[in-house]
Every structure is written in C-alpha cells, then in structure tokens.
Amino acid sequence: MASAVDAVGNPIPTSSVLTASAKHIGIRCMPENVEFLKCKKKDPNPEKCLDKGKEVTRCVLGLLKDLHHRCTKQMDEYVGCMYYHTNEFDLCRKEQEAFEKACPLK
C-alpha cells in the first residue's frame, strides 16, 4: 500500500486507513456520529438519517485528508503496517506511536 490518498489528494478509506485513524475519528467526528446515532434511535427508517450520515462521511473524509496532509510519512507507515499485518494493532505499535506523536489526538 503506497498511500492513504489517491492521485488528486482525496482520502481512500480502506479498512487499514480507517482502523489506523479510528482514535482520531472517534474524537474529531464525535458530534456528527452522536447526531447520526440519535437520528437512528429516533427513527429506524434509513431515509430519515441520510443527511446525518453524509455529515459523518464528510467529517471522516476531511479528517483523513487533514491527517495525511499533516503527517504523511507517519500515516503511510502506520497504514502500511496495518495493511501488511491485517489490521493487527499489536504488530504496529511502533508505527502507531510515531503517527500519534506526529498527529496528536485532540
């Protein structure tokens, strides 16, 4: 896996990218996720929450682009390790530490 973004800079949300970025997503996109979950709880009809789901997607894709822009090398190394080791966190702790140091959780 060469990069977490495509040729024009758009994030490629593979399982390795999403898994490696999960802590950041959980923090940065929490408001959007909470609103989406509230909507789903209020009305199980999938059509009623499409806008909230789009907000979550927009947040995650924006975050991935930002992370890749701010700490390209560390993110690519962490994502590459996760991809190679089938998303096993324990085998990528060194890369995870470097990534979280370069792009601290906020």
N, C-alpha and C positions, 0 to 999 in steps of 0.2 A: 504494500500500500504506500503510494508515494506522497499523497497529500490529502488533507481533510476538506479541500475545496477544489472546485473544477477550474477550468482554464480562465473563466471570467471572474473568479473570486467568490462564487456562490458556494455555500457550505453543502457538503454531501453528507446527509445524516445517516450514515451506516450505523450498524449496531455498535461497532467499536468506537466511533466518534461519539455517539450518544452515551455509551457506557462510560467512556473516559471523561465526559463533560457532565455527568449526572449530578455531581455536587453543585457545580455552578448553575446548572439548570434549576435545580431544586431551590436555590437561593434567589437567583435573579428573576425567575419566571413564576415565583410562588403566587403573586397576586392574580395573574392570569389563570393559573391552574386552579386556585381556590374558587374563582368565579365560575370556571367551567364545571367544576365538581358540584357547586351549589346549583347550577342550572340543571345538571343531570339528575340531581337528587329531587329537585322540584318537579321536573317533567321528563320522564324517560323517553319521550319522543325524540329521536335523534335530530330531526329537523329543527327543533326549537333551540338547540345549542350550537348550531353550525358557526355562528358568528363568534361565540366564545372559544370554540375550538380553533378557529382561524387566528384569533388573538394569541393563543398558546403557541401555535405553529410559528407565527410571525416573531414572537419573543424568542423562541428557541433558535430559529434560523439566524436572527440578528445577533444573538449571543454567540453562536458558533462562529459567525463571521468576525465578530469583535475579538474573541479568544484567539482565533487563528491569526488575526492581524497583529495582536499584541505580543503573542509568544509562539510564533510559527514553529520554530525548531523544536521546542519542548512539547508542543501539542502533537506535532507529527511523529516525534519519537514515542510518545506515550500511546497514541492511537495505533502506531505501527506495532508496538509491543502487544497491545491488547488484541489486535487483529491476528498476529502470529500465534499468540497463546489462547486463542478462542475466548477472549474477554475474561481471563482469569486474573483478578486483581493481584493476588498474592505473588504472581510471577512478574509483575510490572511495578513493584513498589518504588524502585529507584527512579523510574521514568515518571511515576505519579508525583513523587516528591519534587522533582525538578519542575514539572508542569505547574504544580500548585505554588511553588516558590516564585516562578516567573509570572504567573497569573493568579494571585492570591484570591481566595474566596472572600466575597464581600457581602 
